Amino acid sequence: MDDPLASRRVALEILTACLDKGQPLDDALAQHNGFTRLAPRDRAFVRLLLATVVRRLGEIDEVLRAMIARPLDGPNAPAWTILRLGAVQLLFLGTPPHAAVDTTVRLVEAAGLHHLKGLANAVLRRLDREGAAIVGDRDAGRLNTPRWLWESWVASYGEDTARAIAAAHLVEAPLDITPRADPELWAGRLDAVVLPTGTLRRSGGGYIADLPGFAEGAWWVQDAAATLPARLLGDVAGKTVADLCAAPGGKTMQLCALGARVTAVDISARRMKRLGENLARSGLSAELVAADASKWTPAEKFDAILLDAPCSGTGTLRRHPDIAWLKDEEDVGRLMLTQDRLLLHALDLLKPGGTLVYAVCSLQEDEGPARIDALLARERRARLVPVTAAELPGLADAVSPAGDVRTLPSMWAERGGIDGFYIARLTAD
């Protein structure tokens, strides 16, 4: 890298926007002008640096607290964030010690914290000497999971499964791809394997837009678990299907490719524009509506509805580890109200005998089965349509005795894991 300090300064600003100001990491990256001006190699380094910091944040903070007697707060608080960047390079990224120490101390100085240069230097040099041993003695999965999440998962799944979920979050997710057609052909061209559900999984790197087939829209990026809700609508060819809360659009594209007549609805006009661009690139078409799906009332009802409701996103921590530190129990409580409104309105938009699939990429029971239980207790017109293991090849363990679906990041561990989703299939009388 031509200027190692420049990339780390950008990383510091983005990390501050994320952890101190609550901005999602992907948004902070996309909106930082300095990041977009970095060379491709430096952008890749910054992404890796930031993703690893938030993925390993609990461990990093635990180790730093053991080495620093007094808290760095108030005007000194930026030094803690800077030390996180230095620590992750020494503990997890294998950065040459002289580079990690030098650039971190220089960042402390550039932040106007000259009085902390000696502390930063001493802490980082001790991390270089003792860090591996210190980290090795600690419970990584538990430390990197906020208490509220850990306690909720233990209550829902038991401690052994909670520990397996937390361990899965420490590993970066592979690239999953949904082909429009010819999965075997594209598996060969993309150096990918075909998963039992038909998703292509690629472990190699590379810029997505440069991969074969991207420009002509032969495939799109979509986690294997995210493809399941559309599959569970069954044969949708020729049917009218509403995809509520449709962005970023992978499920809309799935449904279009399966021959459905799709109306995609999302509250964000910006995201709908992006969905339209992706549809055009793939040669697919759908009616796009920018509206609040809980209030939108079309002229006619639908044969089928897919509701991928807004949720905490805790099932996607392999891909978005910052969510663990940006969400809390209050967020889940607010989202539950939104999910209930959307479910009730979706039933109103469904033809009698039609199919409604509800999905959330959340591991929180309150956003999954609890919402369906509440709906069924209130609405006698709604009935659960059980999913069978045969409908989800390779994921029989994800199907409950009642017939709803719960995928966990610890499933398919030998294949690289899968996002956590809750899915229920309903019909209305």
Secondary structure, 3 states (H helix, E strand, C coil): CCCHHHHHHHHHHHHHHHHCCCCCHHHHHHHCHHHHHCCHHHHHHHHHHHHHHHHCHHHHHHHHHHHCCCCCCHHHHHHHHHHHHHHHHHHHHCCCHHHHHHHHHHHHHHCCCHHHHHHHHHHHHHHHHHHHHHHHCCCHHHHCCCHHHHHHHHHHHCHHHHHHHHHHCCCCCCEEEEECCCHHHHHHHCCCEECCCCCEEECCCCCHHHCCCCCCCCEEECCHHHHHHHHCCCCCCCCEEEEECCCCCHHHHHHHHCCCEEEEEECCHHHHHHHHHHHHHHCCCCEEEECCCCCCCCCCCEEEEEEECCCCCHHHCCCCCCHHHHCCHHHHHHHHHHHHHHHHHHHHCEEEEEEEEEEECCCCHHHCHHHHHHHHHHCCCEEECCCCHHHCCCCHHHECCCCCEEECCCCCHHHCCCCCEEEEEEEEC
